[in-house]
Amino acid sequence: MSRSALIVDDERSLARNLAAFLGRAGWTARTAETGRAALRELGEAPADLVLLDLRLPDADGIELLPQIRAAAPRARVIVITAYASVATAVAAMRAGADDYIAKPLSLKELAARVERLVPEAPGSAERPRGLAAILGEAPAVRALKARIARLIDAERAAGATGPPVLITGETGVGKELVARALHEEGPRAGGPFVELNCTALPASLVESELFGHEKGAFTDARESRPGLVEAADGGTLFLDEIGDLDPALQAKLLKLLEDRTVRRIGATTGRTVDVRFVAATHQPLERRVAEGRFRSDLFFRLRVVELRVPPLRERREDILPLARAFLAEAAA
């Protein structure tokens, strides 16, 4: 049996192209042009994956999401829309979406996200997750995984929000894998994993991305929007490349870490959030602190636990096993 997908989009040509694309990858793909048709299709046969457009002739995709979840509880849902915004992404994830992608679609990016969410066809090997995704048996890697496991065990035993973790290491060593392992293996696995790359956006947008804003807070703020901190409530917020965070935002992040209260831009009151903070950097933050480019109090708040990911040159015995694993994944 192949994996099954339902594509819910009223753009017929796009839906047919997506169905053909998935078909070439071994999927059985069906299409539906309306919300009503989508629910009928799911009632007749389950799906492993639902690609859901947010603007349908008879329904709003976000409002339809809970019904899709009820009709196909095991399906993974990727929301697709031409009207991408932080608020839409947050609303979609809160309503039950597993991922979010903007139009125009990149088929390569879509394929990567689909394989991450639904990594196996029946009978094939599932892509490793959690600690198993950190490949390697060199002593440095075994020590790293053992420390992560101890940290997770301590968090489970305490029954409380885990301490902030700072993941250090050079670019490309797999810091995100460590962050995801902390989330996927820990007690927050059922909650959202929300990621922000602090270098991906201008500083003026990072604040709105993180904290959200109220209607009228600034020019073009036509509606209130939650930020990524609120989206991560009950789960993990992963701040990648934290060393590049704008100095003005470092003070606000420090306050958030101290009182666990987020206040949207333009709001007079805040709300308490239950968020596990994980940050990563390829830069030596101690040096940036000494240079006055990173707050020392924020540095110590973030580095309650530090996990260093070793570069490959320090674990050369893993080169061949890694090469074989990547070859097997590509060949599949």
RARA-V518907 format. One record per residue. SS is DSSP state (~ for helix, > for strand, _ for the rest). Layout:
ss:SS
ss:SS
//
This chain:
ss:_
ss:_
ss:_
ss:>
ss:>
ss:>
ss:>
ss:>
ss:_
ss:_
ss:_
ss:~
ss:~
ss:~
ss:~
ss:~
ss:~
ss:~
ss:~
ss:~
ss:~
ss:~
ss:~
ss:~
ss:_
ss:_
ss:_
ss:>
ss:>
ss:>
ss:>
ss:>
ss:_
ss:_
ss:~
ss:~
ss:~
ss:~
ss:~
ss:~
ss:~
ss:~
ss:~
ss:~
ss:_
ss:_
ss:_
ss:_
ss:>
ss:>
ss:>
ss:>
ss:>
ss:_
ss:>
ss:_
ss:_
ss:_
ss:_
ss:>
ss:~
ss:~
ss:~
ss:~
ss:~
ss:~
ss:~
ss:~
ss:~
ss:~
ss:~
ss:_
ss:_
ss:_
ss:_
ss:>
ss:>
ss:>
ss:>
ss:>
ss:>
ss:_
ss:_
ss:_
ss:_
ss:~
ss:~
ss:~
ss:~
ss:~
ss:~
ss:~
ss:~
ss:~
ss:~
ss:_
ss:_
ss:_
ss:>
ss:>
ss:>
ss:>
ss:_
ss:_
ss:_
ss:_
ss:~
ss:~
ss:~
ss:~
ss:~
ss:~
ss:~
ss:~
ss:~
ss:~
ss:~
ss:_
ss:_
ss:_
ss:_
ss:_
ss:_
ss:_
ss:_
ss:_
ss:_
ss:_
ss:_
ss:~
ss:~
ss:~
ss:~
ss:_
ss:_
ss:_
ss:_
ss:_
ss:~
ss:~
ss:~
ss:~
ss:~
ss:~
ss:~
ss:~
ss:~
ss:~
ss:~
ss:~
ss:~
ss:~
ss:~
ss:~
ss:~
ss:~
ss:~
ss:~
ss:_
ss:_
ss:_
ss:_
ss:_
ss:_
ss:>
ss:>
ss:>
ss:>
ss:_
ss:_
ss:_
ss:_
ss:_
ss:_
ss:~
ss:~
ss:~
ss:~
ss:~
ss:~
ss:~
ss:~
ss:~
ss:~
ss:~
ss:_
ss:_
ss:_
ss:_
ss:_
ss:_
ss:_
ss:>
ss:>
ss:>
ss:>
ss:>
ss:_
ss:_
ss:_
ss:_
ss:_
ss:~
ss:~
ss:~
ss:~
ss:~
ss:~
ss:~
ss:~
ss:~
ss:_
ss:>
ss:_
ss:_
ss:_
ss:_
ss:_
ss:_
ss:_
ss:_
ss:_
ss:_
ss:_
ss:>
ss:_
ss:_
ss:~
ss:~
ss:~
ss:~
ss:_
ss:_
ss:_
ss:_
ss:>
ss:>
ss:>
ss:>
ss:>
ss:_
ss:~
ss:~
ss:~
ss:_
ss:_
ss:~
ss:~
ss:~
ss:~
ss:~
ss:~
ss:~
ss:~
ss:~
ss:~
ss:~
ss:~
ss:~
ss:_
ss:>
ss:>
ss:_
ss:_
ss:>
ss:_
ss:_
ss:_
ss:_
ss:_
ss:>
ss:>
ss:_
ss:_
ss:_
ss:>
ss:>
ss:>
ss:>
ss:>
ss:>
ss:_
ss:_
ss:_
ss:~
ss:~
ss:~
ss:~
ss:~
ss:~
ss:_
ss:_
ss:_
ss:_
ss:_
ss:~
ss:~
ss:~
ss:~
ss:~
ss:~
ss:~
ss:_
ss:_
ss:>
ss:>
ss:>
ss:>
ss:_
ss:_
ss:_
ss:~
ss:~
ss:~
ss:_
ss:~
ss:~
ss:~
ss:~
ss:~
ss:~
ss:~
ss:~
ss:~
ss:~
ss:~
ss:~
ss:~
ss:~
ss:~
ss:~
ss:_
//
